Amino acid sequence: MKAIVHIDGDAFFAYCEVAQNERLRGKPVVTGQEKGIAIAVSYEAKARGVSRGMLMGDIRKLVPDIIILPGNYDLYKVISQRMYRIVKRHAPIVEEYSVDECFADISDQSDSWEELVGIARTIKRDLEQDLGMTFSLGLAPTKTLAKVASKWVKPAGFTPMQERDRENFLKDVPIGAVWGIGRAMSAEMQKLNIRTALEFTQKSQSWIEEYFSKPTQELWYELNGVQMHKVGQGNLEKHKSIRATRTFRPPSKNLAFILSELSKNTEKACGKLRKHNLQSKNIYFFLKTQAFMYKGFELKFTAPVTIPSEIMNAVKENIHKIFRSDTQYRATGVVLNGISPASVHQPDLFNMNEKIDNRKIVYENIDAFYKKYPGAIFLASSLQAITQRKKNQIKNKDQEMHNLCLRLGFPYWGEAV
């Protein structure tokens, strides 16, 4: 029996402040004074219409007695570490997912669902008693389902979700509310008449593999109760995977252009790797057709990579396995998996590590130049994609100016004017 607990601190930053100052309890509190917008909002403030991202001036007009505080991130980190320690009293495997949430695998703690529920309740009780703030917990067979469950009742909720209850929960969960499905993916699913998490899980495996790339396929398994993402031990790297994807217009079946789009996505993803001093061994690249179908291929490197040209050499060798010359494509994407700290080196033959280090030095200089002059340096293989993107930007601006002139009643003679 798999039993994963997701622990989520309710309005964490705001209630860290309340826990340190009892005079704030029960009052509307927001943090983010130094940024000018609300970063964390207490539930008392939410009840009066305040939401994250609101400007402080607007908040003061809406709630004159609001208490606005600057972010105390050292305090939040200390309380976060206490949270992890409390959870580790009861769970052998704890993944410190972010400053205000973590996962715990308690599968081996008991064969009884009732006892597992009791362990999760004990974690919740100890957290709230020791830290003086509330937490919402979800207990389920997979990480994705546990995330769904922890959001079910907020704040201070606890929702256990057994396999037999799964469909009853998922029928009321909008597809866009599922962990890992962003706004763009949600919009695409709506076009395919997928509006709830349950409708997504009820699609056949073959249909999912035809229309979606590997990360979304894994979400389908997780929502169906099949564990694809194990709870990691300890404080893992922030990035489990790095993804870069882009939809382009008009759609194309030109292989050179498709490769150029993949090249630009690869450059973007590798830039994120180097920024966080990480490296990747498994690369998944995919194409999306005009009919919203996905075809992808996974590359496995013997040594970790951070250099886009190395990845693109392998992509070019394998693109024929998924590309069809009679098919129109509307998007490409790259997902970097198997991520580890870039300082980790494996012994190799033929001084390959030395060659990689030399290339890394070159890219360190490129990254430094790129910060000062964004977009000034790129792979030659990315040129077609960049040129097309600039053309589209000019066309879009031209259309915006045309629309503005129409609204104002002025004639419009085009960009040349």
Buried (B, 14 or more C-beta within 10 A) or exposed (E): EBBBBBBBBBBBBBBBBBBEEEEBBEEBBBBBBEEEBBBBBBBBBBEBEBEEEBEBEEBEEBBEEBBBBEBBEEBBEEBBEEBBEBBBEBBEBBBBBEBBBBBBBBBEBBEEBEEBBEBBBEBBEBBBEEBBBBBBBBBBBBBBBBBBBBBBEBBBBBBBBBBEBBBEBBEEBEBBBBBBBEEEBBEBBEEBEBBBBBBBBBBEEEEBBBBBBBBBBBBBBBBBBEBBBBBBEEEEEEBEBBBBBBBBEEBBBEBEBBBBBBBBBBBBBBBBBBEBEBBBBBBBBBBBBBEBBBBBBEBEBEEBBBBBBBBBEBBBEEBEEBBEEEBEBBBBBBBBBBBEEBEEEEEEEEEEBEEBEEBBEEBEEBEEEBEEEEEEEBBEBBEBBBEBBEEEEEEEEEEEBBEEEEEEEEEBEEEEE
